[in-house]
Amino acid sequence: MKRPTAPARRPAPLRRSDIPAAGPARRASGTGSVLSAILDHGPVARSNVARLTGSPRRR
C-alpha cells in the first residue's frame, strides 16, 4: 500500500534584507525602484507597486 505524499512546500519569498549590500546606497530609479518595492513588500499587485514607487498609473 502506497503512502500519500505530502504537498510540496513553497520557498519563502526573497526579501531585500536577505541580499547583502553591494556598495553605498543610492536613489533607485526606474526598474530598480520597482524591484526594490517587490523585494521589500513581497508579492504585490501592480497597482500597489505604482503606489509604493510613486509611478503614474497607465491606462
PDB file of N, CA, C and O in Angstrom:
ATOM      1  N   MET A   1       0.830  -1.163   0.000  1.00  0.00           N
ATOM      2  CA  MET A   1       0.000   0.000   0.000  1.00  0.00           C
ATOM      3  C   MET A   1       0.892   1.249   0.000  1.00  0.00           C
ATOM      4  O   MET A   1       1.837   1.358   0.782  1.00  0.00           O
ATOM      5  N   LYS A   2       0.561   2.196  -0.908  1.00  0.00           N
ATOM      6  CA  LYS A   2       1.346   3.421  -1.010  1.00  0.00           C
ATOM      7  C   LYS A   2       0.897   4.440   0.019  1.00  0.00           C
ATOM      8  O   LYS A   2      -0.289   4.563   0.325  1.00  0.00           O
ATOM      9  N   ARG A   3       1.869   5.165   0.544  1.00  0.00           N
ATOM     10  CA  ARG A   3       1.557   6.251   1.472  1.00  0.00           C
ATOM     11  C   ARG A   3       1.288   7.521   0.672  1.00  0.00           C
ATOM     12  O   ARG A   3       1.941   7.753  -0.346  1.00  0.00           O
ATOM     13  N   PRO A   4       0.359   8.330   1.103  1.00  0.00           N
ATOM     14  CA  PRO A   4       0.144   9.607   0.399  1.00  0.00           C
ATOM     15  C   PRO A   4       1.339  10.525   0.640  1.00  0.00           C
ATOM     16  O   PRO A   4       1.898  10.576   1.736  1.00  0.00           O
ATOM     17  N   THR A   5       1.709  11.241  -0.402  1.00  0.00           N
ATOM     18  CA  THR A   5       2.853  12.144  -0.283  1.00  0.00           C
ATOM     19  C   THR A   5       2.397  13.502   0.211  1.00  0.00           C
ATOM     20  O   THR A   5       1.282  13.941  -0.071  1.00  0.00           O
ATOM     21  N   ALA A   6       3.264  14.153   0.944  1.00  0.00           N
ATOM     22  CA  ALA A   6       2.960  15.492   1.458  1.00  0.00           C
ATOM     23  C   ALA A   6       3.077  16.498   0.317  1.00  0.00           C
ATOM     24  O   ALA A   6       3.908  16.322  -0.574  1.00  0.00           O
ATOM     25  N   PRO A   7       2.258  17.548   0.330  1.00  0.00           N
ATOM     26  CA  PRO A   7       2.356  18.557  -0.725  1.00  0.00           C
ATOM     27  C   PRO A   7       3.709  19.275  -0.649  1.00  0.00           C
ATOM     28  O   PRO A   7       4.276  19.444   0.431  1.00  0.00           O
ATOM     29  N   ALA A   8       4.210  19.689  -1.805  1.00  0.00           N
ATOM     30  CA  ALA A   8       5.499  20.372  -1.864  1.00  0.00           C
ATOM     31  C   ALA A   8       5.387  21.724  -1.186  1.00  0.00           C
ATOM     32  O   ALA A   8       4.379  22.413  -1.344  1.00  0.00           O
ATOM     33  N   ARG A   9       6.398  22.111  -0.440  1.00  0.00           N
ATOM     34  CA  ARG A   9       6.406  23.402   0.242  1.00  0.00           C
ATOM     35  C   ARG A   9       7.010  24.458  -0.659  1.00  0.00           C
ATOM     36  O   ARG A   9       8.012  24.218  -1.334  1.00  0.00           O
ATOM     37  N   ARG A  10       6.391  25.631  -0.663  1.00  0.00           N
ATOM     38  CA  ARG A  10       6.919  26.740  -1.449  1.00  0.00           C
ATOM     39  C   ARG A  10       8.048  27.397  -0.674  1.00  0.00           C
ATOM     40  O   ARG A  10       7.966  27.517   0.549  1.00  0.00           O
ATOM     41  N   PRO A  11       9.100  27.825  -1.362  1.00  0.00           N
ATOM     42  CA  PRO A  11      10.187  28.510  -0.644  1.00  0.00           C
ATOM     43  C   PRO A  11       9.705  29.861  -0.121  1.00  0.00           C
ATOM     44  O   PRO A  11       8.779  30.460  -0.668  1.00  0.00           O
ATOM     45  N   ALA A  12      10.338  30.320   0.927  1.00  0.00           N
ATOM     46  CA  ALA A  12       9.986  31.625   1.497  1.00  0.00           C
ATOM     47  C   ALA A  12      10.332  32.715   0.481  1.00  0.00           C
ATOM     48  O   ALA A  12      11.321  32.586  -0.242  1.00  0.00           O
ATOM     49  N   PRO A  13       9.532  33.790   0.413  1.00  0.00           N
ATOM     50  CA  PRO A  13       9.829  34.858  -0.545  1.00  0.00           C
ATOM     51  C   PRO A  13      11.136  35.556  -0.195  1.00  0.00           C
ATOM     52  O   PRO A  13      11.497  35.671   0.976  1.00  0.00           O
ATOM     53  N   LEU A  14      11.832  36.013  -1.209  1.00  0.00           N
ATOM     54  CA  LEU A  14      13.100  36.705  -1.037  1.00  0.00           C
ATOM     55  C   LEU A  14      12.829  38.147  -0.633  1.00  0.00           C
ATOM     56  O   LEU A  14      11.998  38.816  -1.247  1.00  0.00           O
ATOM     57  N   ARG A  15      13.509  38.622   0.374  1.00  0.00           N
ATOM     58  CA  ARG A  15      13.369  39.998   0.845  1.00  0.00           C
ATOM     59  C   ARG A  15      14.694  40.725   0.640  1.00  0.00           C
ATOM     60  O   ARG A  15      15.756  40.107   0.562  1.00  0.00           O
ATOM     61  N   ARG A  16      14.608  42.049   0.556  1.00  0.00           N
ATOM     62  CA  ARG A  16      15.817  42.832   0.337  1.00  0.00           C
ATOM     63  C   ARG A  16      16.817  42.617   1.464  1.00  0.00           C
ATOM     64  O   ARG A  16      18.025  42.636   1.225  1.00  0.00           O
ATOM     65  N   SER A  17      16.339  42.416   2.681  1.00  0.00           N
ATOM     66  CA  SER A  17      17.237  42.218   3.819  1.00  0.00           C
ATOM     67  C   SER A  17      18.039  40.922   3.686  1.00  0.00           C
ATOM     68  O   SER A  17      19.046  40.754   4.373  1.00  0.00           O
ATOM     69  N   ASP A  18      17.609  39.999   2.812  1.00  0.00           N
ATOM     70  CA  ASP A  18      18.336  38.753   2.580  1.00  0.00           C
ATOM     71  C   ASP A  18      19.526  38.946   1.643  1.00  0.00           C
ATOM     72  O   ASP A  18      20.395  38.079   1.556  1.00  0.00           O
ATOM     73  N   ILE A  19      19.570  40.081   0.942  1.00  0.00           N
ATOM     74  CA  ILE A  19      20.615  40.333  -0.045  1.00  0.00           C
ATOM     75  C   ILE A  19      21.652  41.264   0.565  1.00  0.00           C
ATOM     76  O   ILE A  19      21.295  42.342   1.041  1.00  0.00           O
ATOM     77  N   PRO A  20      22.941  40.876   0.563  1.00  0.00           N
ATOM     78  CA  PRO A  20      23.957  41.753   1.146  1.00  0.00           C
ATOM     79  C   PRO A  20      24.126  43.031   0.328  1.00  0.00           C
ATOM     80  O   PRO A  20      23.957  43.023  -0.891  1.00  0.00           O
ATOM     81  N   ALA A  21      24.457  44.120   1.003  1.00  0.00           N
ATOM     82  CA  ALA A  21      24.653  45.406   0.332  1.00  0.00           C
ATOM     83  C   ALA A  21      25.875  45.333  -0.577  1.00  0.00           C
ATOM     84  O   ALA A  21      26.899  44.760  -0.207  1.00  0.00           O
ATOM     85  N   ALA A  22      25.762  45.917  -1.768  1.00  0.00           N
ATOM     86  CA  ALA A  22      26.857  45.867  -2.741  1.00  0.00           C
ATOM     87  C   ALA A  22      27.742  47.110  -2.684  1.00  0.00           C
ATOM     88  O   ALA A  22      28.853  47.101  -3.216  1.00  0.00           O
ATOM     89  N   GLY A  23      27.275  48.153  -2.061  1.00  0.00           N
ATOM     90  CA  GLY A  23      28.056  49.382  -2.009  1.00  0.00           C
ATOM     91  C   GLY A  23      27.246  50.479  -1.365  1.00  0.00           C
ATOM     92  O   GLY A  23      26.265  50.214  -0.670  1.00  0.00           O
ATOM     93  N   PRO A  24      27.660  51.724  -1.598  1.00  0.00           N
ATOM     94  CA  PRO A  24      26.931  52.828  -0.981  1.00  0.00           C
ATOM     95  C   PRO A  24      25.497  52.901  -1.501  1.00  0.00           C
ATOM     96  O   PRO A  24      25.226  52.602  -2.664  1.00  0.00           O
ATOM     97  N   ALA A  25      24.595  53.302  -0.623  1.00  0.00           N
ATOM     98  CA  ALA A  25      23.186  53.419  -1.009  1.00  0.00           C
ATOM     99  C   ALA A  25      23.017  54.569  -1.992  1.00  0.00           C
ATOM    100  O   ALA A  25      23.654  55.614  -1.851  1.00  0.00           O
ATOM    101  N   ARG A  26      22.163  54.374  -2.981  1.00  0.00           N
ATOM    102  CA  ARG A  26      21.866  55.438  -3.930  1.00  0.00           C
ATOM    103  C   ARG A  26      20.393  55.387  -4.269  1.00  0.00           C
ATOM    104  O   ARG A  26      19.722  54.386  -4.020  1.00  0.00           O
ATOM    105  N   ARG A  27      19.905  56.445  -4.824  1.00  0.00           N
ATOM    106  CA  ARG A  27      18.487  56.533  -5.134  1.00  0.00           C
ATOM    107  C   ARG A  27      18.133  55.550  -6.244  1.00  0.00           C
ATOM    108  O   ARG A  27      18.791  55.495  -7.283  1.00  0.00           O
ATOM    109  N   ALA A  28      17.088  54.784  -6.003  1.00  0.00           N
ATOM    110  CA  ALA A  28      16.632  53.822  -7.008  1.00  0.00           C
ATOM    111  C   ALA A  28      15.887  54.561  -8.115  1.00  0.00           C
ATOM    112  O   ALA A  28      15.178  55.535  -7.862  1.00  0.00           O
ATOM    113  N   SER A  29      16.057  54.086  -9.334  1.00  0.00           N
ATOM    114  CA  SER A  29      15.351  54.717 -10.446  1.00  0.00           C
ATOM    115  C   SER A  29      14.755  53.647 -11.349  1.00  0.00           C
ATOM    116  O   SER A  29      15.312  52.559 -11.492  1.00  0.00           O
ATOM    117  N   GLY A  30      13.626  53.966 -11.950  1.00  0.00           N
ATOM    118  CA  GLY A  30      13.008  53.083 -12.944  1.00  0.00           C
ATOM    119  C   GLY A  30      12.782  51.677 -12.455  1.00  0.00           C
ATOM    120  O   GLY A  30      12.089  51.449 -11.463  1.00  0.00           O
ATOM    121  N   THR A  31      13.370  50.743 -13.157  1.00  0.00           N
ATOM    122  CA  THR A  31      13.191  49.328 -12.857  1.00  0.00           C
ATOM    123  C   THR A  31      13.693  48.990 -11.465  1.00  0.00           C
ATOM    124  O   THR A  31      13.125  48.135 -10.786  1.00  0.00           O
ATOM    125  N   GLY A  32      14.755  49.659 -11.040  1.00  0.00           N
ATOM    126  CA  GLY A  32      15.306  49.396  -9.706  1.00  0.00           C
ATOM    127  C   GLY A  32      14.325  49.695  -8.595  1.00  0.00           C
ATOM    128  O   GLY A  32      14.266  48.961  -7.608  1.00  0.00           O
ATOM    129  N   SER A  33      13.546  50.770  -8.737  1.00  0.00           N
ATOM    130  CA  SER A  33      12.585  51.107  -7.687  1.00  0.00           C
ATOM    131  C   SER A  33      11.446  50.092  -7.648  1.00  0.00           C
ATOM    132  O   SER A  33      10.934  49.773  -6.574  1.00  0.00           O
ATOM    133  N   VAL A  34      11.050  49.587  -8.808  1.00  0.00           N
ATOM    134  CA  VAL A  34      10.003  48.560  -8.856  1.00  0.00           C
ATOM    135  C   VAL A  34      10.512  47.282  -8.202  1.00  0.00           C
ATOM    136  O   VAL A  34       9.806  46.678  -7.395  1.00  0.00           O
ATOM    137  N   LEU A  35      11.715  46.868  -8.536  1.00  0.00           N
ATOM    138  CA  LEU A  35      12.286  45.656  -7.950  1.00  0.00           C
ATOM    139  C   LEU A  35      12.445  45.817  -6.442  1.00  0.00           C
ATOM    140  O   LEU A  35      12.168  44.886  -5.686  1.00  0.00           O
ATOM    141  N   SER A  36      12.884  46.975  -6.006  1.00  0.00           N
ATOM    142  CA  SER A  36      13.042  47.223  -4.568  1.00  0.00           C
ATOM    143  C   SER A  36      11.704  47.114  -3.846  1.00  0.00           C
ATOM    144  O   SER A  36      11.629  46.536  -2.761  1.00  0.00           O
ATOM    145  N   ALA A  37      10.653  47.664  -4.438  1.00  0.00           N
ATOM    146  CA  ALA A  37       9.327  47.596  -3.819  1.00  0.00           C
ATOM    147  C   ALA A  37       8.864  46.148  -3.700  1.00  0.00           C
ATOM    148  O   ALA A  37       8.288  45.762  -2.683  1.00  0.00           O
ATOM    149  N   ILE A  38       9.110  45.355  -4.722  1.00  0.00           N
ATOM    150  CA  ILE A  38       8.705  43.951  -4.692  1.00  0.00           C
ATOM    151  C   ILE A  38       9.512  43.177  -3.665  1.00  0.00           C
ATOM    152  O   ILE A  38       8.961  42.345  -2.944  1.00  0.00           O
ATOM    153  N   LEU A  39      10.817  43.440  -3.586  1.00  0.00           N
ATOM    154  CA  LEU A  39      11.648  42.742  -2.605  1.00  0.00           C
ATOM    155  C   LEU A  39      11.283  43.151  -1.181  1.00  0.00           C
ATOM    156  O   LEU A  39      11.324  42.323  -0.271  1.00  0.00           O
ATOM    157  N   ASP A  40      10.927  44.411  -0.980  1.00  0.00           N
ATOM    158  CA  ASP A  40      10.583  44.884   0.357  1.00  0.00           C
ATOM    159  C   ASP A  40       9.226  44.397   0.819  1.00  0.00           C
ATOM    160  O   ASP A  40       9.050  44.103   2.001  1.00  0.00           O
ATOM    161  N   HIS A  41       8.256  44.305  -0.088  1.00  0.00           N
ATOM    162  CA  HIS A  41       6.888  44.032   0.303  1.00  0.00           C
ATOM    163  C   HIS A  41       6.359  42.685  -0.157  1.00  0.00           C
ATOM    164  O   HIS A  41       5.187  42.388   0.075  1.00  0.00           O
ATOM    165  N   GLY A  42       7.172  41.861  -0.797  1.00  0.00           N
ATOM    166  CA  GLY A  42       6.725  40.542  -1.224  1.00  0.00           C
ATOM    167  C   GLY A  42       5.821  40.622  -2.438  1.00  0.00           C
ATOM    168  O   GLY A  42       5.787  41.654  -3.109  1.00  0.00           O
ATOM    169  N   PRO A  43       5.093  39.568  -2.735  1.00  0.00           N
ATOM    170  CA  PRO A  43       4.201  39.587  -3.891  1.00  0.00           C
ATOM    171  C   PRO A  43       3.138  40.677  -3.735  1.00  0.00           C
ATOM    172  O   PRO A  43       2.335  40.644  -2.803  1.00  0.00           O
ATOM    173  N   VAL A  44       3.143  41.632  -4.649  1.00  0.00           N
ATOM    174  CA  VAL A  44       2.181  42.737  -4.594  1.00  0.00           C
ATOM    175  C   VAL A  44       1.573  42.956  -5.973  1.00  0.00           C
ATOM    176  O   VAL A  44       2.167  42.601  -6.991  1.00  0.00           O
ATOM    177  N   ALA A  45       0.394  43.540  -5.990  1.00  0.00           N
ATOM    178  CA  ALA A  45      -0.283  43.850  -7.250  1.00  0.00           C
ATOM    179  C   ALA A  45       0.409  45.028  -7.934  1.00  0.00           C
ATOM    180  O   ALA A  45       1.095  45.821  -7.288  1.00  0.00           O
ATOM    181  N   ARG A  46       0.220  45.131  -9.241  1.00  0.00           N
ATOM    182  CA  ARG A  46       0.818  46.238  -9.999  1.00  0.00           C
ATOM    183  C   ARG A  46       0.377  47.591  -9.472  1.00  0.00           C
ATOM    184  O   ARG A  46       1.168  48.532  -9.422  1.00  0.00           O
ATOM    185  N   SER A  47      -0.884  47.688  -9.078  1.00  0.00           N
ATOM    186  CA  SER A  47      -1.376  48.968  -8.557  1.00  0.00           C
ATOM    187  C   SER A  47      -0.655  49.347  -7.270  1.00  0.00           C
ATOM    188  O   SER A  47      -0.386  50.525  -7.037  1.00  0.00           O
ATOM    189  N   ASN A  48      -0.342  48.366  -6.435  1.00  0.00           N
ATOM    190  CA  ASN A  48       0.394  48.651  -5.200  1.00  0.00           C
ATOM    191  C   ASN A  48       1.839  49.018  -5.491  1.00  0.00           C
ATOM    192  O   ASN A  48       2.406  49.866  -4.802  1.00  0.00           O
ATOM    193  N   VAL A  49       2.448  48.398  -6.495  1.00  0.00           N
ATOM    194  CA  VAL A  49       3.817  48.764  -6.874  1.00  0.00           C
ATOM    195  C   VAL A  49       3.841  50.218  -7.335  1.00  0.00           C
ATOM    196  O   VAL A  49       4.752  50.968  -6.982  1.00  0.00           O
ATOM    197  N   ALA A  50       2.846  50.616  -8.120  1.00  0.00           N
ATOM    198  CA  ALA A  50       2.777  52.001  -8.581  1.00  0.00           C
ATOM    199  C   ALA A  50       2.633  52.956  -7.398  1.00  0.00           C
ATOM    200  O   ALA A  50       3.266  54.012  -7.374  1.00  0.00           O
ATOM    201  N   ARG A  51       1.813  52.595  -6.426  1.00  0.00           N
ATOM    202  CA  ARG A  51       1.631  53.440  -5.245  1.00  0.00           C
ATOM    203  C   ARG A  51       2.914  53.509  -4.429  1.00  0.00           C
ATOM    204  O   ARG A  51       3.286  54.585  -3.960  1.00  0.00           O
ATOM    205  N   LEU A  52       3.596  52.383  -4.251  1.00  0.00           N
ATOM    206  CA  LEU A  52       4.814  52.337  -3.449  1.00  0.00           C
ATOM    207  C   LEU A  52       5.964  53.095  -4.091  1.00  0.00           C
ATOM    208  O   LEU A  52       6.781  53.688  -3.387  1.00  0.00           O
ATOM    209  N   THR A  53       6.038  53.086  -5.414  1.00  0.00           N
ATOM    210  CA  THR A  53       7.150  53.734  -6.114  1.00  0.00           C
ATOM    211  C   THR A  53       6.832  55.149  -6.549  1.00  0.00           C
ATOM    212  O   THR A  53       7.722  55.885  -6.976  1.00  0.00           O
ATOM    213  N   GLY A  54       5.551  55.543  -6.445  1.00  0.00           N
ATOM    214  CA  GLY A  54       5.172  56.884  -6.884  1.00  0.00           C
ATOM    215  C   GLY A  54       5.072  57.000  -8.386  1.00  0.00           C
ATOM    216  O   GLY A  54       5.090  58.106  -8.926  1.00  0.00           O
ATOM    217  N   SER A  55       4.967  55.869  -9.072  1.00  0.00           N
ATOM    218  CA  SER A  55       4.860  55.866 -10.527  1.00  0.00           C
ATOM    219  C   SER A  55       3.443  56.277 -10.945  1.00  0.00           C
ATOM    220  O   SER A  55       2.473  55.954 -10.258  1.00  0.00           O
ATOM    221  N   PRO A  56       3.327  56.986 -12.068  1.00  0.00           N
ATOM    222  CA  PRO A  56       1.978  57.323 -12.540  1.00  0.00           C
ATOM    223  C   PRO A  56       1.263  56.076 -13.043  1.00  0.00           C
ATOM    224  O   PRO A  56       1.897  55.145 -13.540  1.00  0.00           O
ATOM    225  N   ARG A  57      -0.056  56.064 -12.910  1.00  0.00           N
ATOM    226  CA  ARG A  57      -0.847  54.918 -13.398  1.00  0.00           C
ATOM    227  C   ARG A  57      -0.960  54.989 -14.903  1.00  0.00           C
ATOM    228  O   ARG A  57      -1.162  56.061 -15.473  1.00  0.00           O
ATOM    229  N   ARG A  58      -0.832  53.857 -15.537  1.00  0.00           N
ATOM    230  CA  ARG A  58      -1.017  53.768 -17.001  1.00  0.00           C
ATOM    231  C   ARG A  58      -2.391  53.231 -17.284  1.00  0.00           C
ATOM    232  O   ARG A  58      -2.918  52.429 -16.513  1.00  0.00           O
ATOM    233  N   ARG A  59      -2.969  53.652 -18.357  1.00  0.00           N
ATOM    234  CA  ARG A  59      -4.288  53.159 -18.741  1.00  0.00           C
ATOM    235  C   ARG A  59      -4.206  52.340 -19.990  1.00  0.00           C
ATOM    236  O   ARG A  59      -5.223  51.838 -20.467  1.00  0.00           O
TER     237      ARG A  59
END
